[in-house]
Amino acid sequence: MFQPTPHRVIAHYQNGQILKGHVVDFLPAKGRFHLLPTDSCPGTRPTEVRIHELKGVFFVRRLDGNPAHTERNAFDPNNITPGRKVRVEFLDGEVMMGLTHGYRPERAGFFLLPADERSNNERCYVVASATREVSLL
């Protein structure tokens, strides 16, 4: 039987709350997913997360981050990863730059690969309602 691989994610809510844990059922079109918080006890039921309440879902390498790394919002000119370069400004003032294949202004959100290849973020699902401006570069 197929068992989906859990992904390490950090769910950033628009109200500033952060929830870290593992998820196996993230599909943006569903509008919700279930996250098992890292600090939960065995047998704990996953927390239901409603996507429209979020700023973004950050799929990460490590849940505790990498304090030694300083995030860069700059593209490596030698990187040949395909995609459209985009700059995202969130309502809270945070700015992210990265690559996307699926940005459409009328959609509820889109995936972004960070410009900084050494970022702890492998990819991010950006919730459109949490953005102030999205600029294609």
MDAnalysis code that builds the backbone (N, CA, C; Angstrom):
import MDAnalysis as mda
import numpy as np

u = mda.Universe.empty(411, n_residues=137, atom_resindex=np.repeat(np.arange(137), 3), trajectory=True)
u.add_TopologyAttr("name", ["N", "CA", "C"] * 137)
u.add_TopologyAttr("resid", np.arange(1, 138))
u.add_TopologyAttr("resname", ["MET", "PHE", "GLN", "PRO", "THR", "PRO", "HIS", "ARG", "VAL", "ILE", "ALA", "HIS", "TYR", "GLN", "ASN", "GLY", "GLN", "ILE", "LEU", "LYS", "GLY", "HIS", "VAL", "VAL", "ASP", "PHE", "LEU", "PRO", "ALA", "LYS", "GLY", "ARG", "PHE", "HIS", "LEU", "LEU", "PRO", "THR", "ASP", "SER", "CYS", "PRO", "GLY", "THR", "ARG", "PRO", "THR", "GLU", "VAL", "ARG", "ILE", "HIS", "GLU", "LEU", "LYS", "GLY", "VAL", "PHE", "PHE", "VAL", "ARG", "ARG", "LEU", "ASP", "GLY", "ASN", "PRO", "ALA", "HIS", "THR", "GLU", "ARG", "ASN", "ALA", "PHE", "ASP", "PRO", "ASN", "ASN", "ILE", "THR", "PRO", "GLY", "ARG", "LYS", "VAL", "ARG", "VAL", "GLU", "PHE", "LEU", "ASP", "GLY", "GLU", "VAL", "MET", "MET", "GLY", "LEU", "THR", "HIS", "GLY", "TYR", "ARG", "PRO", "GLU", "ARG", "ALA", "GLY", "PHE", "PHE", "LEU", "LEU", "PRO", "ALA", "ASP", "GLU", "ARG", "SER", "ASN", "ASN", "GLU", "ARG", "CYS", "TYR", "VAL", "VAL", "ALA", "SER", "ALA", "THR", "ARG", "GLU", "VAL", "SER", "LEU", "LEU"])
u.atoms.positions = np.array([
    [0.840, -1.187, 0.000],
    [0.000, 0.000, 0.000],
    [0.887, 1.253, 0.000],
    [0.499, 2.265, -0.750],
    [1.253, 3.513, -0.863],
    [1.080, 4.355, 0.392],
    [2.198, 4.777, 0.970],
    [2.183, 5.677, 2.126],
    [2.837, 6.981, 1.709],
    [2.084, 8.091, 1.708],
    [2.703, 9.365, 1.350],
    [3.789, 9.754, 2.350],
    [4.814, 10.404, 1.844],
    [5.920, 10.876, 2.688],
    [5.500, 12.157, 3.392],
    [5.653, 12.204, 4.718],
    [5.320, 13.459, 5.408],
    [6.311, 14.563, 5.042],
    [5.783, 15.749, 4.878],
    [6.606, 16.917, 4.580],
    [6.747, 17.767, 5.835],
    [7.943, 18.312, 6.044],
    [8.167, 19.255, 7.132],
    [7.654, 20.615, 6.660],
    [6.733, 21.186, 7.413],
    [6.186, 22.485, 7.026],
    [6.097, 23.419, 8.220],
    [6.127, 24.703, 7.887],
    [5.853, 25.747, 8.864],
    [4.704, 26.549, 8.290],
    [3.578, 26.515, 8.972],
    [2.387, 27.242, 8.534],
    [2.396, 28.601, 9.225],
    [2.483, 29.660, 8.416],
    [2.471, 31.036, 8.934],
    [1.064, 31.595, 8.734],
    [0.405, 31.901, 9.837],
    [-0.932, 32.495, 9.767],
    [-0.817, 33.991, 9.517],
    [-1.872, 34.568, 8.958],
    [-1.896, 36.003, 8.713],
    [-1.876, 36.796, 10.021],
    [-2.336, 36.196, 11.118],
    [-2.339, 36.888, 12.410],
    [-1.005, 36.782, 13.151],
    [0.003, 36.161, 12.524],
    [1.322, 36.051, 13.136],
    [1.601, 34.715, 13.798],
    [0.583, 33.917, 14.042],
    [0.772, 32.598, 14.654],
    [1.576, 31.712, 13.704],
    [2.398, 30.848, 14.279],
    [3.210, 29.906, 13.509],
    [2.984, 28.513, 14.065],
    [2.801, 27.562, 13.160],
    [2.603, 26.172, 13.546],
    [3.601, 25.334, 12.751],
    [4.442, 24.551, 13.460],
    [5.459, 23.712, 12.818],
    [5.086, 22.254, 12.979],
    [5.351, 21.481, 11.922],
    [5.077, 20.058, 12.024],
    [5.182, 19.340, 10.699],
    [4.443, 18.249, 10.609],
    [4.480, 17.394, 9.427],
    [3.084, 17.285, 8.823],
    [3.053, 17.202, 7.491],
    [1.788, 17.123, 6.768],
    [1.937, 16.127, 5.625],
    [0.866, 15.393, 5.335],
    [0.867, 14.473, 4.191],
    [-0.276, 14.775, 3.227],
    [-1.190, 15.640, 3.601],
    [-2.384, 15.846, 2.768],
    [-2.549, 17.278, 2.260],
    [-1.450, 17.972, 1.978],
    [-1.556, 19.341, 1.506],
    [-1.896, 19.372, 0.023],
    [-3.069, 19.873, -0.292],
    [-3.509, 20.131, -1.660],
    [-4.222, 21.473, -1.628],
    [-3.650, 22.507, -2.249],
    [-4.238, 23.851, -2.161],
    [-5.713, 23.909, -2.554],
    [-6.113, 23.119, -3.533],
    [-7.505, 23.158, -4.009],
    [-8.504, 22.675, -2.958],
    [-8.054, 21.892, -1.983],
    [-8.945, 21.402, -0.935],
    [-9.337, 22.486, 0.069],
    [-8.469, 23.497, 0.228],
    [-8.777, 24.576, 1.156],
    [-8.376, 24.316, 2.599],
    [-7.958, 23.114, 2.897],
    [-7.523, 22.765, 4.258],
    [-6.598, 21.560, 4.196],
    [-5.818, 21.414, 5.244],
    [-4.953, 20.243, 5.372],
    [-4.774, 19.962, 6.854],
    [-4.096, 18.876, 7.168],
    [-3.892, 18.474, 8.554],
    [-2.407, 18.447, 8.865],
    [-2.043, 19.038, 9.985],
    [-0.652, 19.168, 10.390],
    [-0.487, 18.538, 11.766],
    [0.512, 17.676, 11.880],
    [0.842, 17.089, 13.176],
    [1.964, 17.927, 13.773],
    [1.650, 18.744, 14.797],
    [2.665, 19.626, 15.385],
    [3.860, 18.851, 15.926],
    [5.042, 19.458, 15.837],
    [6.273, 18.802, 16.282],
    [6.262, 18.497, 17.775],
    [5.572, 19.300, 18.551],
    [5.578, 19.115, 20.001],
    [4.417, 18.242, 20.486],
    [3.746, 17.520, 19.577],
    [2.599, 16.716, 19.982],
    [3.038, 15.363, 20.542],
    [2.199, 14.819, 21.390],
    [2.450, 13.517, 22.001],
    [1.975, 12.417, 21.050],
    [2.526, 11.222, 21.184],
    [2.049, 10.103, 20.356],
    [0.538, 9.921, 20.541],
    [-0.142, 9.670, 19.435],
    [-1.598, 9.493, 19.483],
    [-2.379, 10.785, 19.326],
    [-1.686, 11.928, 19.285],
    [-2.355, 13.214, 19.121],
    [-2.963, 13.299, 17.735],
    [-4.157, 13.844, 17.664],
    [-4.808, 14.040, 16.370],
    [-4.195, 15.262, 15.692],
    [-4.022, 15.204, 14.370],
    [-3.475, 16.354, 13.650],
    [-4.396, 17.572, 13.755],
    [-3.806, 18.746, 13.641],
    [-4.539, 20.010, 13.669],
    [-5.015, 20.340, 12.267],
    [-6.296, 20.678, 12.134],
    [-6.808, 21.094, 10.828],
    [-6.402, 22.547, 10.588],
    [-5.841, 22.810, 9.417],
    [-5.379, 24.141, 9.060],
    [-6.172, 24.590, 7.838],
    [-6.786, 25.758, 7.937],
    [-7.532, 26.324, 6.815],
    [-6.612, 27.267, 6.051],
    [-6.431, 26.985, 4.787],
    [-5.459, 27.711, 3.977],
    [-5.767, 29.195, 3.895],
    [-7.027, 29.584, 3.814],
    [-7.365, 31.014, 3.664],
    [-6.955, 31.849, 4.880],
    [-6.673, 31.215, 6.018],
    [-6.229, 31.924, 7.213],
    [-4.717, 32.147, 7.232],
    [-4.031, 31.561, 6.269],
    [-2.568, 31.577, 6.267],
    [-1.978, 32.689, 5.422],
    [-0.746, 32.984, 5.715],
    [0.113, 33.832, 4.885],
    [0.790, 32.917, 3.857],
    [1.264, 31.780, 4.329],
    [1.919, 30.820, 3.453],
    [2.226, 29.526, 4.168],
    [2.481, 28.504, 3.371],
    [2.904, 27.204, 3.883],
    [4.329, 27.015, 3.384],
    [5.279, 26.958, 4.316],
    [6.688, 26.876, 3.980],
    [7.157, 25.428, 4.153],
    [7.532, 24.805, 3.055],
    [8.071, 23.455, 3.071],
    [9.567, 23.611, 3.309],
    [10.047, 23.061, 4.416],
    [11.396, 23.374, 4.890],
    [12.299, 22.148, 4.972],
    [13.596, 22.432, 4.971],
    [14.585, 21.367, 5.150],
    [14.627, 20.926, 6.615],
    [14.607, 21.932, 7.511],
    [14.646, 21.667, 8.947],
    [13.597, 22.529, 9.636],
    [12.902, 21.950, 10.592],
    [11.871, 22.703, 11.320],
    [12.475, 23.737, 12.262],
    [13.721, 23.514, 12.689],
    [14.366, 24.476, 13.584],
    [15.186, 25.511, 12.818],
    [15.164, 25.446, 11.485],
    [15.861, 26.436, 10.667],
    [17.366, 26.256, 10.696],
    [18.046, 27.251, 10.169],
    [19.506, 27.264, 10.161],
    [19.954, 28.654, 10.600],
    [20.171, 28.852, 11.902],
    [20.526, 30.173, 12.407],
    [21.823, 30.731, 11.829],
    [22.695, 29.876, 11.304],
    [23.964, 30.337, 10.753],
    [23.804, 30.938, 9.352],
    [22.651, 30.700, 8.727],
    [22.439, 31.182, 7.354],
    [21.678, 32.508, 7.352],
    [22.193, 33.461, 6.598],
    [21.506, 34.733, 6.412],
    [20.785, 34.669, 5.072],
    [19.473, 34.795, 5.110],
    [18.649, 34.689, 3.907],
    [18.974, 35.814, 2.933],
    [19.113, 35.459, 1.670],
    [19.378, 36.451, 0.616],
    [18.194, 36.474, -0.339],
    [17.704, 37.631, -0.644],
    [16.646, 37.791, -1.629],
    [17.282, 38.209, -2.947],
    [18.168, 37.363, -3.454],
    [18.868, 37.656, -4.699],
    [18.999, 36.370, -5.506],
    [18.899, 36.508, -6.808],
    [19.019, 35.365, -7.704],
    [20.485, 35.129, -8.065],
    [20.891, 33.874, -8.085],
    [22.219, 33.488, -8.537],
    [22.198, 33.500, -10.063],
    [23.029, 34.316, -10.705],
    [23.001, 34.390, -12.166],
    [23.392, 33.075, -12.845],
    [24.038, 32.170, -12.110],
    [24.434, 30.874, -12.671],
    [23.347, 29.808, -12.524],
    [22.288, 30.129, -11.794],
    [21.197, 29.177, -11.592],
    [20.331, 29.136, -12.854],
    [20.157, 27.951, -13.399],
    [19.366, 27.820, -14.619],
    [18.011, 27.150, -14.361],
    [17.550, 27.175, -13.117],
    [16.249, 26.600, -12.786],
    [15.170, 27.338, -13.565],
    [14.297, 26.598, -14.263],
    [13.251, 27.270, -15.038],
    [12.178, 27.874, -14.134],
    [11.514, 28.874, -14.640],
    [10.417, 29.524, -13.912],
    [10.470, 31.026, -14.093],
    [9.377, 31.676, -13.722],
    [9.292, 33.133, -13.785],
    [9.818, 33.713, -12.491],
    [10.676, 34.718, -12.602],
    [11.170, 35.408, -11.411],
    [10.048, 36.289, -10.886],
    [9.884, 36.261, -9.564],
    [8.802, 37.018, -8.946],
    [9.252, 37.596, -7.618],
    [8.699, 38.744, -7.294],
    [8.921, 39.395, -5.995],
    [7.569, 39.456, -5.304],
    [7.513, 38.953, -4.077],
    [6.266, 38.927, -3.307],
    [6.434, 39.795, -2.072],
    [5.526, 40.739, -1.898],
    [5.489, 41.518, -0.659],
    [4.216, 41.125, 0.071],
    [4.396, 40.612, 1.286],
    [3.268, 40.196, 2.105],
    [2.677, 41.400, 2.837],
    [1.463, 41.246, 3.329],
    [0.795, 42.320, 4.071],
    [1.570, 42.722, 5.315],
    [2.335, 41.778, 5.901],
    [3.107, 42.086, 7.109],
    [4.452, 42.748, 6.796],
    [4.731, 43.004, 5.502],
    [5.956, 43.682, 5.116],
    [7.086, 42.767, 4.671],
    [6.992, 41.478, 4.949],
    [8.045, 40.552, 4.514],
    [8.090, 40.518, 2.986],
    [9.293, 40.427, 2.443],
    [9.489, 40.336, 0.997],
    [10.226, 39.037, 0.690],
    [9.711, 38.298, -0.281],
    [10.364, 37.079, -0.755],
    [10.549, 37.194, -2.257],
    [11.666, 36.680, -2.721],
    [11.894, 36.611, -4.159],
    [12.148, 35.162, -4.512],
    [11.653, 34.775, -5.687],
    [11.831, 33.393, -6.087],
    [11.327, 33.142, -7.486],
    [11.167, 31.871, -7.776],
    [10.705, 31.423, -9.085],
    [9.354, 30.750, -8.943],
    [8.492, 30.945, -9.934],
    [7.178, 30.310, -9.922],
    [6.827, 29.821, -11.325],
    [5.997, 28.810, -11.365],
    [5.465, 28.301, -12.635],
    [3.975, 28.571, -12.732],
    [3.334, 28.824, -11.602],
    [1.884, 28.855, -11.600],
    [1.237, 30.120, -11.109],
    [1.924, 31.250, -11.150],
    [1.283, 32.466, -10.658],
    [0.253, 32.976, -11.653],
    [-0.953, 33.178, -11.158],
    [-2.039, 33.816, -11.900],
    [-2.761, 34.689, -10.879],
    [-2.929, 35.979, -11.161],
    [-3.533, 36.888, -10.175],
    [-4.908, 36.450, -9.673],
    [-5.655, 35.731, -10.478],
    [-7.014, 35.328, -10.085],
    [-7.048, 34.078, -9.200],
    [-5.916, 33.402, -9.042],
    [-5.873, 32.183, -8.219],
    [-5.713, 32.521, -6.747],
    [-6.082, 31.564, -5.902],
    [-6.015, 31.744, -4.447],
    [-4.587, 31.701, -3.912],
    [-3.656, 31.182, -4.703],
    [-2.281, 31.098, -4.259],
    [-1.397, 30.472, -5.323],
    [-0.116, 30.340, -5.006],
    [0.838, 29.765, -5.952],
    [2.082, 29.302, -5.202],
    [2.821, 28.390, -5.839],
    [4.072, 27.907, -5.269],
    [5.227, 28.790, -5.708],
    [6.184, 28.947, -4.809],
    [7.358, 29.779, -5.043],
    [8.596, 29.001, -4.592],
    [9.601, 28.939, -5.447],
    [10.910, 28.395, -5.065],
    [11.773, 29.582, -4.680],
    [12.377, 29.602, -3.501],
    [13.136, 30.778, -3.075],
    [14.334, 31.064, -3.973],
    [14.633, 32.337, -4.147],
    [15.791, 32.754, -4.937],
    [17.081, 32.241, -4.310],
    [17.135, 32.234, -2.997],
    [18.311, 31.768, -2.262],
    [18.285, 30.239, -2.227],
    [19.156, 29.619, -2.998],
    [19.186, 28.154, -3.082],
    [19.576, 27.487, -1.767],
    [20.216, 28.232, -0.879],
    [20.621, 27.669, 0.414],
    [19.618, 27.994, 1.519],
    [18.493, 28.543, 1.160],
    [17.442, 28.858, 2.122],
    [16.959, 27.590, 2.816],
    [16.480, 27.722, 4.024],
    [15.851, 26.595, 4.705],
    [14.528, 26.238, 4.014],
    [13.932, 27.204, 3.337],
    [12.687, 26.957, 2.605],
    [13.003, 26.249, 1.296],
    [12.407, 25.073, 1.100],
    [12.564, 24.375, -0.168],
    [11.599, 24.956, -1.198],
    [10.403, 25.273, -0.729],
    [9.367, 25.912, -1.537],
    [8.336, 26.480, -0.590],
    [7.495, 27.339, -1.124],
    [6.468, 27.978, -0.303],
    [5.183, 28.069, -1.110],
    [4.073, 27.763, -0.471],
    [2.776, 28.038, -1.084],
    [2.349, 29.393, -0.539],
    [2.297, 30.387, -1.410],
    [1.942, 31.749, -1.032],
    [0.433, 31.912, -1.159],
    [-0.220, 32.365, -0.089],
    [-1.661, 32.628, -0.112],
    [-1.854, 34.054, -0.633],
    [-2.532, 34.157, -1.774],
    [-2.662, 35.447, -2.460],
    [-3.301, 36.539, -1.584],
    [-4.276, 36.188, -0.765],
    [-4.958, 37.191, 0.062],
    [-4.037, 37.774, 1.138],
    [-2.878, 37.151, 1.367],
    [-1.915, 37.628, 2.366],
    [-0.825, 38.491, 1.733],
    [-0.963, 38.794, 0.438],
    [0.066, 39.585, -0.241],
    [-0.415, 41.015, -0.495],
    [0.533, 41.944, -0.434],
    [0.266, 43.325, -0.780],
    [0.531, 43.525, -2.267],
    [1.618, 42.893, -2.748],
    [1.983, 43.051, -4.156],
    [2.775, 41.832, -4.626],
    [2.478, 41.395, -5.835],
    [3.238, 40.341, -6.498],
    [3.704, 40.914, -7.823],
    [5.026, 40.966, -8.018],
    [5.589, 41.566, -9.223],
    [6.387, 40.520, -9.995],
    [6.065, 40.369, -11.262],
    [6.867, 39.522, -12.121],
    [8.081, 40.321, -12.552],
    [9.268, 39.734, -12.437],
    [10.518, 40.447, -12.738],
    [11.036, 40.084, -14.122],
])
